[in-house]
Amino acid sequence: MNQDNDNELEITEQTAAPGGVRGKYYVRYKEGANLVLLAPDVAEVFRDSTSVNAALRQFLAEHGAPPAKTAGSACLPRT
């Protein structure tokens, strides 16, 4: 084997996902995904999507839905 083949083999092994399932999340991706990054301090409390969704549902039940976004609005105003 020459050096080029060694590099290709090394890259293939590094990018392999043992036990992974190809296309596992394809259907969910096609339905649409909403990815939100949490600040580190918030992520310590809300460790999974279930806890985040429960907290947001409780917030919405108590405060109602936020106003609809309009063109040019980047985020909701702080209260």
VMD Tcl script that builds the backbone (N, CA, C; Angstrom):
set m [mol new atoms 237]
animate dup $m
set s [atomselect $m all]
$s set {name element resname resid chain x y z} {
  {N N MET 1 A 0.831 -1.178 0.000}
  {CA C MET 1 A 0.000 0.000 0.000}
  {C C MET 1 A 0.872 1.237 0.000}
  {N N ASN 2 A 0.482 2.234 -0.774}
  {CA C ASN 2 A 1.245 3.467 -0.723}
  {C C ASN 2 A 0.668 4.381 0.352}
  {N N GLN 3 A 1.306 5.502 0.555}
  {CA C GLN 3 A 0.899 6.395 1.644}
  {C C GLN 3 A -0.504 6.946 1.420}
  {N N ASP 4 A -0.892 7.225 0.171}
  {CA C ASP 4 A -2.228 7.735 -0.113}
  {C C ASP 4 A -3.301 6.754 0.327}
  {N N ASN 5 A -3.113 5.478 0.052}
  {CA C ASN 5 A -4.086 4.473 0.461}
  {C C ASN 5 A -4.167 4.372 1.981}
  {N N ASP 6 A -3.027 4.512 2.666}
  {CA C ASP 6 A -3.032 4.478 4.134}
  {C C ASP 6 A -3.865 5.621 4.691}
  {N N ASN 7 A -3.744 6.809 4.119}
  {CA C ASN 7 A -4.509 7.967 4.584}
  {C C ASN 7 A -6.002 7.771 4.348}
  {N N GLU 8 A -6.373 7.221 3.204}
  {CA C GLU 8 A -7.788 6.974 2.913}
  {C C GLU 8 A -8.375 5.970 3.894}
  {N N LEU 9 A -7.638 4.938 4.213}
  {CA C LEU 9 A -8.103 3.931 5.155}
  {C C LEU 9 A -8.270 4.546 6.541}
  {N N GLU 10 A -7.325 5.378 6.948}
  {CA C GLU 10 A -7.389 6.015 8.260}
  {C C GLU 10 A -8.604 6.922 8.367}
  {N N ILE 11 A -8.880 7.695 7.326}
  {CA C ILE 11 A -10.034 8.587 7.329}
  {C C ILE 11 A -11.325 7.781 7.393}
  {N N THR 12 A -11.414 6.707 6.622}
  {CA C THR 12 A -12.612 5.869 6.636}
  {C C THR 12 A -12.871 5.307 8.029}
  {N N GLU 13 A -11.852 4.844 8.694}
  {CA C GLU 13 A -12.017 4.294 10.037}
  {C C GLU 13 A -12.423 5.374 11.032}
  {N N GLN 14 A -11.909 6.580 10.881}
  {CA C GLN 14 A -12.225 7.657 11.806}
  {C C GLN 14 A -13.663 8.138 11.654}
  {N N THR 15 A -14.190 8.098 10.450}
  {CA C THR 15 A -15.528 8.614 10.224}
  {C C THR 15 A -16.607 7.548 10.335}
  {N N ALA 16 A -16.213 6.312 10.533}
  {CA C ALA 16 A -17.200 5.238 10.669}
  {C C ALA 16 A -17.973 5.417 11.969}
  {N N ALA 17 A -19.232 5.023 11.971}
  {CA C ALA 17 A -20.076 5.112 13.158}
  {C C ALA 17 A -20.497 3.701 13.548}
  {N N PRO 18 A -19.699 3.027 14.357}
  {CA C PRO 18 A -20.041 1.659 14.728}
  {C C PRO 18 A -21.394 1.613 15.440}
  {N N GLY 19 A -22.230 0.721 14.994}
  {CA C GLY 19 A -23.551 0.580 15.616}
  {C C GLY 19 A -24.554 1.606 15.126}
  {N N GLY 20 A -24.123 2.523 14.277}
  {CA C GLY 20 A -25.027 3.547 13.762}
  {C C GLY 20 A -25.985 2.972 12.741}
  {N N VAL 21 A -27.111 3.629 12.574}
  {CA C VAL 21 A -28.112 3.195 11.612}
  {C C VAL 21 A -28.261 4.295 10.574}
  {N N ARG 22 A -27.928 3.984 9.345}
  {CA C ARG 22 A -28.015 4.977 8.279}
  {C C ARG 22 A -29.470 5.377 8.060}
  {N N GLY 23 A -29.721 6.674 8.053}
  {CA C GLY 23 A -31.062 7.188 7.801}
  {C C GLY 23 A -31.999 7.130 8.992}
  {N N LYS 24 A -31.475 6.909 10.174}
  {CA C LYS 24 A -32.308 6.740 11.370}
  {C C LYS 24 A -33.224 7.951 11.591}
  {N N TYR 25 A -32.730 9.138 11.360}
  {CA C TYR 25 A -33.512 10.350 11.623}
  {C C TYR 25 A -34.006 11.011 10.340}
  {N N TYR 26 A -33.936 10.314 9.224}
  {CA C TYR 26 A -34.300 10.897 7.933}
  {C C TYR 26 A -35.743 11.397 7.914}
  {N N VAL 27 A -36.676 10.581 8.369}
  {CA C VAL 27 A -38.089 10.962 8.325}
  {C C VAL 27 A -38.324 12.193 9.193}
  {N N ARG 28 A -37.760 12.198 10.405}
  {CA C ARG 28 A -37.919 13.360 11.280}
  {C C ARG 28 A -37.317 14.607 10.646}
  {N N TYR 29 A -36.176 14.460 9.988}
  {CA C TYR 29 A -35.537 15.593 9.321}
  {C C TYR 29 A -36.431 16.136 8.212}
  {N N LYS 30 A -37.006 15.244 7.427}
  {CA C LYS 30 A -37.861 15.663 6.326}
  {C C LYS 30 A -39.127 16.352 6.825}
  {N N GLU 31 A -39.616 15.969 8.008}
  {CA C GLU 31 A -40.805 16.604 8.573}
  {C C GLU 31 A -40.492 18.012 9.059}
  {N N GLY 32 A -39.254 18.277 9.292}
  {CA C GLY 32 A -38.830 19.595 9.766}
  {C C GLY 32 A -38.237 19.475 11.152}
  {N N ALA 33 A -37.166 20.170 11.351}
  {CA C ALA 33 A -36.489 20.130 12.642}
  {C C ALA 33 A -36.306 21.552 13.137}
  {N N ASN 34 A -36.393 21.725 14.434}
  {CA C ASN 34 A -36.178 23.018 15.046}
  {C C ASN 34 A -35.091 22.829 16.089}
  {N N LEU 35 A -33.915 23.273 15.775}
  {CA C LEU 35 A -32.778 23.081 16.652}
  {C C LEU 35 A -32.519 24.372 17.408}
  {N N VAL 36 A -32.431 24.271 18.719}
  {CA C VAL 36 A -32.177 25.428 19.568}
  {C C VAL 36 A -30.991 25.110 20.456}
  {N N LEU 37 A -30.037 26.014 20.515}
  {CA C LEU 37 A -28.878 25.828 21.381}
  {C C LEU 37 A -29.149 26.495 22.727}
  {N N LEU 38 A -28.932 25.753 23.792}
  {CA C LEU 38 A -29.144 26.276 25.132}
  {C C LEU 38 A -27.837 26.801 25.703}
  {N N ALA 39 A -27.932 27.831 26.516}
  {CA C ALA 39 A -26.758 28.331 27.225}
  {C C ALA 39 A -26.310 27.242 28.199}
  {N N PRO 40 A -25.025 27.169 28.478}
  {CA C PRO 40 A -24.513 26.102 29.350}
  {C C PRO 40 A -25.218 25.999 30.701}
  {N N ASP 41 A -25.537 27.129 31.321}
  {CA C ASP 41 A -26.203 27.074 32.628}
  {C C ASP 41 A -27.623 26.529 32.514}
  {N N VAL 42 A -28.292 26.825 31.427}
  {CA C VAL 42 A -29.645 26.308 31.201}
  {C C VAL 42 A -29.577 24.818 30.859}
  {N N ALA 43 A -28.582 24.438 30.077}
  {CA C ALA 43 A -28.432 23.039 29.684}
  {C C ALA 43 A -28.146 22.133 30.875}
  {N N GLU 44 A -27.579 22.678 31.956}
  {CA C GLU 44 A -27.350 21.877 33.159}
  {C C GLU 44 A -28.670 21.467 33.804}
  {N N VAL 45 A -29.673 22.323 33.693}
  {CA C VAL 45 A -30.981 22.049 34.291}
  {C C VAL 45 A -31.851 21.235 33.341}
  {N N PHE 46 A -31.881 21.625 32.075}
  {CA C PHE 46 A -32.705 20.962 31.071}
  {C C PHE 46 A -31.800 20.068 30.231}
  {N N ARG 47 A -31.681 18.829 30.627}
  {CA C ARG 47 A -30.720 17.923 30.000}
  {C C ARG 47 A -31.255 17.181 28.777}
  {N N ASP 48 A -32.573 17.248 28.528}
  {CA C ASP 48 A -33.126 16.554 27.365}
  {C C ASP 48 A -34.334 17.309 26.832}
  {N N SER 49 A -34.799 16.927 25.655}
  {CA C SER 49 A -35.912 17.636 25.026}
  {C C SER 49 A -37.211 17.485 25.802}
  {N N THR 50 A -37.379 16.392 26.512}
  {CA C THR 50 A -38.603 16.194 27.293}
  {C C THR 50 A -38.737 17.263 28.370}
  {N N SER 51 A -37.661 17.540 29.102}
  {CA C SER 51 A -37.724 18.545 30.166}
  {C C SER 51 A -37.879 19.950 29.594}
  {N N VAL 52 A -37.251 20.228 28.473}
  {CA C VAL 52 A -37.396 21.540 27.839}
  {C C VAL 52 A -38.839 21.725 27.375}
  {N N ASN 53 A -39.396 20.732 26.709}
  {CA C ASN 53 A -40.774 20.834 26.221}
  {C C ASN 53 A -41.765 20.995 27.362}
  {N N ALA 54 A -41.570 20.281 28.458}
  {CA C ALA 54 A -42.476 20.398 29.608}
  {C C ALA 54 A -42.428 21.813 30.181}
  {N N ALA 55 A -41.241 22.374 30.327}
  {CA C ALA 55 A -41.105 23.725 30.863}
  {C C ALA 55 A -41.733 24.757 29.930}
  {N N LEU 56 A -41.533 24.598 28.636}
  {CA C LEU 56 A -42.119 25.544 27.683}
  {C C LEU 56 A -43.637 25.435 27.645}
  {N N ARG 57 A -44.162 24.214 27.742}
  {CA C ARG 57 A -45.627 24.056 27.772}
  {C C ARG 57 A -46.219 24.701 29.017}
  {N N GLN 58 A -45.552 24.550 30.154}
  {CA C GLN 58 A -46.021 25.183 31.386}
  {C C GLN 58 A -45.979 26.707 31.250}
  {N N PHE 59 A -44.907 27.225 30.689}
  {CA C PHE 59 A -44.787 28.663 30.471}
  {C C PHE 59 A -45.922 29.163 29.588}
  {N N LEU 60 A -46.180 28.450 28.488}
  {CA C LEU 60 A -47.244 28.866 27.579}
  {C C LEU 60 A -48.610 28.807 28.241}
  {N N ALA 61 A -48.843 27.805 29.087}
  {CA C ALA 61 A -50.121 27.695 29.791}
  {C C ALA 61 A -50.322 28.873 30.742}
  {N N GLU 62 A -49.241 29.330 31.347}
  {CA C GLU 62 A -49.333 30.426 32.314}
  {C C GLU 62 A -49.320 31.804 31.659}
  {N N HIS 63 A -48.612 31.948 30.542}
  {CA C HIS 63 A -48.402 33.267 29.957}
  {C C HIS 63 A -48.982 33.434 28.561}
  {N N GLY 64 A -49.457 32.385 27.951}
  {CA C GLY 64 A -49.966 32.454 26.592}
  {C C GLY 64 A -48.851 32.427 25.572}
  {N N ALA 65 A -49.227 32.323 24.328}
  {CA C ALA 65 A -48.245 32.263 23.244}
  {C C ALA 65 A -47.653 33.645 23.006}
  {N N PRO 66 A -46.403 33.707 22.655}
  {CA C PRO 66 A -45.797 35.009 22.344}
  {C C PRO 66 A -46.382 35.558 21.046}
  {N N PRO 67 A -46.270 36.864 20.837}
  {CA C PRO 67 A -46.787 37.431 19.588}
  {C C PRO 67 A -46.057 36.853 18.382}
  {N N ALA 68 A -46.740 36.817 17.266}
  {CA C ALA 68 A -46.147 36.280 16.046}
  {C C ALA 68 A -44.968 37.138 15.619}
  {N N LYS 69 A -43.955 36.479 15.040}
  {CA C LYS 69 A -42.800 37.219 14.536}
  {C C LYS 69 A -43.204 38.015 13.304}
  {N N THR 70 A -42.644 39.194 13.189}
  {CA C THR 70 A -42.881 40.010 12.011}
  {C C THR 70 A -41.580 40.122 11.237}
  {N N ALA 71 A -41.665 40.531 10.011}
  {CA C ALA 71 A -40.468 40.660 9.183}
  {C C ALA 71 A -39.481 41.604 9.856}
  {N N GLY 72 A -38.267 41.146 9.984}
  {CA C GLY 72 A -37.217 41.978 10.562}
  {C C GLY 72 A -37.036 41.807 12.052}
  {N N SER 73 A -37.939 41.107 12.729}
  {CA C SER 73 A -37.761 40.924 14.167}
  {C C SER 73 A -36.860 39.724 14.406}
  {N N ALA 74 A -35.820 39.931 15.169}
  {CA C ALA 74 A -34.841 38.883 15.417}
  {C C ALA 74 A -35.219 38.031 16.614}
  {N N CYS 75 A -35.818 38.624 17.615}
  {CA C CYS 75 A -36.192 37.878 18.812}
  {C C CYS 75 A -37.293 38.610 19.540}
  {N N LEU 76 A -37.850 37.967 20.538}
  {CA C LEU 76 A -38.915 38.563 21.329}
  {C C LEU 76 A -38.314 39.582 22.294}
  {N N PRO 77 A -39.056 40.656 22.580}
  {CA C PRO 77 A -38.549 41.627 23.545}
  {C C PRO 77 A -38.530 41.023 24.945}
  {N N ARG 78 A -37.580 41.459 25.747}
  {CA C ARG 78 A -37.492 40.980 27.128}
  {C C ARG 78 A -38.491 41.725 27.987}
  {N N THR 79 A -39.088 41.010 28.925}
  {CA C THR 79 A -40.058 41.646 29.830}
  {C C THR 79 A -39.519 41.700 31.225}
}
mol reanalyze $m
mol bondsrecalc $m
mol representation Tube
mol addrep $m
